[in-house]
Amino acid sequence: MNECKFCQIINNNRNDEEVIFETENFIVLTDKYRRTSVGAICLIIPKMHFKNILEIPKERGNELLEVIEKISESMQKAYNCNGIRIWTAVNREAGQSILHSHIHVLPCKSIKDRFIALFPGIYDFLRKITTFGNNKSDKKTSFELAEKIRREIDNINY
């Protein structure tokens, strides 16, 4: 899958990415185009190319749940928030923009955060307008937000 953005990242094109956590079968990155008022949004991505979550083999289900729990708990501690939203889309009709399975984990503390989670396409459009097309987070902020989660991951045992 040479044209797949996530496959390129997984296959060591990570120069522009904040890798939060990695297992044999999954990689966790921060979303460099979105964040909530609390902190970074994480993307949990299987290393093997599966079009959507429904294609992930059941044998990887427990590992996926462990990664979701680890990232969610670390995020709550890192950003001092109780709210976490976990979501994915299946196919373009449901809003999946990259056809490589990925799960979004968002820290939530406000109504704005829930808006980002419920209407990511509208949020992206508004952000592009207000930032004149330069909607990528700056590297320093991205690193700082990612580092907060990475520090907490070390304290979680599964």
C-alpha positions as CSV (number, residue, x, y, z in Angstrom):
1,M,0.0,0.0,0.0
2,N,2.6,2.6,-1.1
3,E,0.0,5.3,-1.6
4,C,-1.5,4.9,1.9
5,K,-0.5,7.7,4.2
6,F,-0.5,5.5,7.3
7,C,1.4,2.7,5.6
8,Q,4.1,5.2,4.6
9,I,4.4,6.3,8.3
10,I,4.4,2.8,9.6
11,N,7.2,1.9,7.2
12,N,9.6,4.4,8.7
13,N,8.5,7.7,7.1
14,R,8.1,9.2,10.6
15,N,10.1,12.4,10.4
16,D,7.1,14.6,10.8
17,E,5.2,12.4,13.3
18,E,4.9,12.3,17.1
19,V,4.9,8.6,17.9
20,I,3.3,8.1,21.3
21,F,3.4,4.3,21.7
22,E,4.0,1.2,19.7
23,T,3.4,-2.5,19.9
24,E,4.1,-5.3,17.5
25,N,0.7,-4.7,15.8
26,F,-0.2,-1.1,16.5
27,I,1.3,2.4,16.4
28,V,-0.1,5.4,18.2
29,L,0.4,8.9,16.8
30,T,-0.8,12.4,17.6
31,D,-3.1,14.0,15.1
32,K,-1.1,16.9,13.7
33,Y,-4.1,18.6,12.3
34,R,-6.5,18.5,15.3
35,R,-6.3,18.9,19.0
36,T,-8.9,19.7,21.7
37,S,-8.8,22.5,24.2
38,V,-7.2,20.0,26.6
39,G,-4.5,18.4,24.5
40,A,-3.4,16.2,21.6
41,I,-5.8,13.8,19.8
42,C,-4.2,10.3,19.4
43,L,-4.7,7.9,16.4
44,I,-4.4,4.2,17.1
45,I,-3.4,2.6,13.8
46,P,-2.9,-1.1,13.0
47,K,0.5,-1.7,11.4
48,M,-1.0,-4.1,8.9
49,H,-3.2,-2.4,6.3
50,F,-6.9,-3.0,7.1
51,K,-9.4,-0.7,5.4
52,N,-11.4,-0.2,8.5
53,I,-11.9,-1.5,12.0
54,L,-14.3,-4.3,10.8
55,E,-11.3,-5.9,8.9
56,I,-9.1,-6.1,12.0
57,P,-8.8,-9.8,12.9
58,K,-10.5,-10.9,16.1
59,E,-7.1,-12.2,17.4
60,R,-5.9,-8.6,17.6
61,G,-9.0,-7.4,19.5
62,N,-7.6,-7.8,23.0
63,E,-4.4,-6.0,22.1
64,L,-6.3,-3.2,20.5
65,L,-8.4,-2.8,23.6
66,E,-5.3,-2.8,25.8
67,V,-3.8,0.0,23.6
68,I,-7.0,2.0,23.8
69,E,-7.1,1.6,27.6
70,K,-3.4,2.6,28.0
71,I,-3.7,5.6,25.8
72,S,-7.0,6.8,27.3
73,E,-5.8,6.4,30.9
74,S,-2.4,8.1,30.1
75,M,-4.3,10.9,28.3
76,Q,-6.6,11.5,31.3
77,K,-3.6,11.8,33.6
78,A,-1.5,13.9,31.3
79,Y,-4.2,16.4,30.6
80,N,-6.1,16.2,33.9
81,C,-9.4,15.5,32.3
82,N,-12.1,12.9,32.9
83,G,-13.7,12.9,29.5
84,I,-12.4,10.7,26.7
85,R,-14.1,10.2,23.4
86,I,-13.2,7.1,21.3
87,W,-14.4,6.9,17.7
88,T,-13.8,5.5,14.3
89,A,-15.6,5.6,11.0
90,V,-16.2,2.8,8.5
91,N,-15.8,3.9,4.9
92,R,-16.1,7.3,3.3
93,E,-19.8,7.5,3.7
94,A,-19.3,7.5,7.4
95,G,-16.6,10.1,7.3
96,Q,-13.5,8.0,7.0
97,S,-10.9,10.2,5.3
98,I,-7.9,7.8,5.2
99,L,-8.9,4.3,4.2
100,H,-6.6,2.6,6.7
101,S,-8.2,1.6,9.9
102,H,-7.6,4.1,12.8
103,I,-9.3,4.9,16.1
104,H,-9.4,8.4,17.4
105,V,-8.9,9.0,21.1
106,L,-9.8,12.6,22.2
107,P,-9.4,14.2,25.6
108,C,-12.5,16.2,26.4
109,K,-13.2,18.8,29.0
110,S,-15.6,21.2,27.2
111,I,-18.5,21.6,24.7
112,K,-15.9,22.6,22.0
113,D,-14.1,19.3,22.5
114,R,-17.3,17.4,22.0
115,F,-18.0,19.5,18.8
116,I,-14.6,18.5,17.5
117,A,-15.3,14.8,18.2
118,L,-18.9,14.9,16.7
119,F,-18.2,17.0,13.7
120,P,-14.5,16.6,12.7
121,G,-15.2,17.6,9.1
122,I,-16.8,20.9,10.0
123,Y,-14.1,21.6,12.6
124,D,-11.4,20.9,9.9
125,F,-13.1,23.2,7.5
126,L,-13.5,26.1,10.0
127,R,-9.9,25.6,11.1
128,K,-8.6,25.8,7.5
129,I,-10.5,29.1,7.0
130,T,-9.3,30.7,10.2
131,T,-5.6,29.6,9.7
132,F,-5.6,30.4,6.0
133,G,-5.0,26.8,5.0
134,N,-2.1,26.3,7.4
135,N,-3.9,24.1,9.9
136,K,-1.0,21.9,11.0
137,S,0.0,22.2,14.7
138,D,3.4,23.7,15.3
139,K,6.1,21.1,16.1
140,K,7.0,22.5,19.5
141,T,3.4,22.3,20.8
142,S,2.9,18.9,19.2
143,F,6.0,17.6,20.9
144,E,5.0,19.0,24.3
145,L,1.5,17.6,24.1
146,A,2.8,14.2,23.0
147,E,5.5,14.1,25.7
148,K,2.9,14.6,28.4
149,I,1.2,11.4,27.3
150,R,4.4,9.5,26.8
151,R,5.5,10.2,30.3
152,E,2.2,8.8,31.7
153,I,2.4,5.7,29.6
154,D,5.4,4.5,31.5
155,N,3.4,4.5,34.7
156,I,0.6,2.2,33.4
157,N,1.0,-1.5,33.5
158,Y,-1.1,-3.9,31.5
